[in-house]
Each structure stands twice: as structure tokens, then as C-alpha cells.
Amino acid sequence: MKRILQALSIVLSLVIGLGAIALPARADADLATGAKVFSANCAACHAGGINLVNAEKTLKKEALEKFGMNSVAAITTQVTNGKAGMPAFKGRLTDEQIAAVAAYVLDQAEKGW
């Protein structure tokens, strides 16, 4: 029994280690997808992190924090359902595209657009 637990522990360590190695490639792919989705669907109103509809609610880091939009979950909800002048993208974009664009927005906000 002890050998089985040791073997499982080794296998689990390898799986976790290999998963961590693959994450940056996945994150880069998601950001690349997010950039494409943003360009095609969001840039008309939000290019460079601005907001043409409501100038106060930009996609800049400080504004995202101020309005509680500084998480992938919050941005995903906003993009999916729309609100206050922003159209809903549910049914127009896949869940994966919406998650990718949310990650891209946060990444760009961190970098200062």
C-alpha cells in the first residue's frame, strides 16, 4: 500500500509539473485570441482602453478597479450581458472568446494600454 501511495505521489507531481509548464503557452494563446476578438468587436468604442460612450468608465486599470471590473469574471459578465450602453455579446461570441477578451483587457490594463 505504501508503494502505491508513493507511486501515485510521483505521478501526481509529474502531472502537476507538466501542467504548469503548459500554462504560459495557453495564456499566450488566450491573449492572442483576446486581442483578435477585441480588435473585431470592441475597438470601435474601446481602442487604447478608452470608452467613447462613457468617458469615465475606461478600460484603464484605475477605472476597472473603481467600478469593480478588475477581474475576468466581472468583465466576462459585462461582455456577456451588456449594460448601460454596451451591447451584450452572448450568442455573438463564444464563452471562450469572451473569456479570452476579458483576460486580454486585464492584461492590457496592467500594461497601461
N, C-alpha and C positions, 0 to 999 in steps of 0.2 A: 504494500500500500504506500509505503514511504517513497519507493522508487517511482511509482505512478505520479504521485504529487510533485516530485522533483522534475519529472519529465514534463508534466503539464506546466509547471512554473517556467521551465526553459522555453517551451513552445510559446507560451503567452508573452514572455519577454521579447522573443523574436518578432512575434506578430505586432506587438505594440511598437517596437523599434522600427520595423519596416513601414508601419502606418505613418509614423512621424516623419520619415524620410519622404514619403509621397505627398504629404500635405502642402509643401510650398508649390509644387507643380500644379496641384489642384487649385490653390489660391490664385496663382498667376493666371490660370485658365479662366477662373471665375471673374477676375478683374478684367481680363481681355474681353470676355463676353459682356460684362457690365459696361465697359467703355463703348462697345458697339451698340448695345441697347440704348444707352444714354444718348449717344450721337443721333440715333434714328428716331428716338421718341421723346427725349427730354430737353435736348439742347436748344430748341426753339425758345423756350422760356427760361432755361437754367444754364445756359452756356457760361462757363467760368465760375459757376457757383452762384450766379445772380438769381433773382426772381423778378421777372417782368410784371407779374400780376400783383404781387405784394412785396414791395422793396425791402421791408423789414425782415421778412421770413426767407432769408437767403439759404444757401447750402453751405455757408461758411461754418467752421467749427463752432464759433461762439453762438451763432444763431441756432444751430442744431441743438446745442446744449440748453440754451434759453427756452426753446419751445418743446423740449423733451423728444427730439428727433435724433438723438445721438446713439442709436442702436439699430442694428439690422432689422430687428423685429418692428420697431416703430416706423422706420422708413418703408418696410415691406407692407405694413398696414396702410400707410398713406398712399403708396403707389397702387396697391390692390383696390382700395375702396374710394380713393379720391376724397377731396374735401375742400371747401372754401375756394372755389375757382380752379382747382386742379381736377382734371378728369380721372376717372377710375380706369385702371388698365387690366382689371380682371377680365379674362376672356380675350383680351387683345395680346397679352403677353403670357407666357407660361410661368408657373411658380418658380422654376429655375431661373428664368430671365429676370423676374422681379427680384429674387434673392441676389442675383449677380449684380444688378444695377444698384441695389441697396448697399452691397459691400463696396462697390466702386465709389459711390457717393461718400461713404465714410472714409475710404482711403484718400480720396481727393481732398476732403475737408481737412484731414490730418496733415496733408502735404501743402495746404494753403491754396489749393486750386492753382 
